[in-house]
Amino acid sequence: MRLSLSGEHTGDDYNLDVVTGADNSGGNIPGGRVLNNFAEAVMARDNQQTEVERNKIIELLGGAAMADASAIIAAFNLVARVADATGLPLEDYKEEASVELRSRLGLNSLVTG
Amino acid sequence: MQLNSFEFGAVPVRDDLAQVLEKSWTALSTSGAWLDGAQRSAIVDEARNAWECALCQERKEALSPYVIEGSHDDLGKLPASWVDVVHKVVTDSGRITRAWYDSVIGEDLLEDEFIEMLSVSCLVTGIDAFTRGIGIGPATLPPAISGEPARRRPGGARPGPGWASTIAPEDAGPELGNFYDDGPYYIWRALTLVPEEVRRFWELMNVLYLPDPGVEELGNLERGITRGQIEFLAARVSSLLGCYY
């Protein structure tokens, strides 16, 4: 939802299908494709592929971008696990605000409990 | 502060991030609120070992992980019920259910211990993802530091909003201090049953991500990627973990 809001704020039209991996085009996000491939490689714990994708990010966006992309991947390894292990529901206001988005991305059928 | 757990070399890691990583990492082997340094160190080791567990791999590939029975490949440092928690959190957190949560909380594992164990498991997993991303080896944990956890639950805890008990903003006492000043988000509330741990967790999280995710774009924050790129990576990683919070 924050990606959608960020796009609204900056006037960018992001394709949110990239979030679920249904679209690997980069979704109009600058460097989106290489960032996606980097995140997938890190999450797959594939060191060889991670090195390949890391070098692509450094070439396209720079070393600081690579380090901060790694930081975000780390951060959401933390909070996603905490949210799921404690069974956090969405806040009411987030649920209301994300009805259309969740439906569009097919997320409602993926909830466990 | 001596920074020696991470060999960043030429990788341009922000100074604030380097400092908080060192602090968070070394805290993993010190006494917490409910677990001592040796227990927390054992959780770190077991979290890393979880990726090699055959049972976890089989469960990960199954349509439902809960129909696959067996024993974890563990290091023998923690009780079996604790190993199950650590392995589940690390390898398949997106399919954790209320029934599983209720089954692991009991005499062998207090809810407070679960929360601290969850935090430690997540911290090591996240920090290892960071070092893998930037291309340096995993950090070595310092030797466990002795100390006796206070093992005292703060006042104001009650069930909800998820499965675990938490301390709501309106019930927060001095243990949480100004923790809720920036907002009442559920994700901030999730670990509040253990105030000491929730502070440790968010001290790192705020520097890895953003101290106030409500800020428009990045404000004056120094980051190598834009807010749009940050939120894309955040959403993509959550999706890869099966988290739709």
Interface residues (C-beta under 8 A of the other chain):
Chain A: R2 L3 S6 G7 H9 T10 D12 Y14 V18 V19 T20 G21 G27 I29 P30 G31 G32 L35 N36 F38 A39 E40 V42 M43 R45 N47 T50 E51 R54 L61 G62 G63 A64 A65 M66 A67 D68 A69 S70 A71 I72 I73 A74 A75 F76 N77 L78 V79 A80 R81 V82 A83 D84 A85 T86 G87 L88 P89 L90 E91 R102 L107 L110 V111 T112 G113
Chain B: A10 V11 P12 V13 R14 L17 W51 K88 V89 V90 S93 G94 R95 I96 T97 R98 Y101 I115 L118 S119 S121 C122 L123 T125 G126 I127 A129 F130 R132 G133 I134 G135 P161 G162 W163 A164 T166 Y185 Y186 I187 A190 L191 F201 L204 M205 V207 L208 Y209 P213 E216 E217 R223 G224 I225 T226 R227 G228 Q229 I230 E231 F232 L233 A234 A235 R236 V237 S238 S239 L240 L241 G242 C243 Y244 Y245
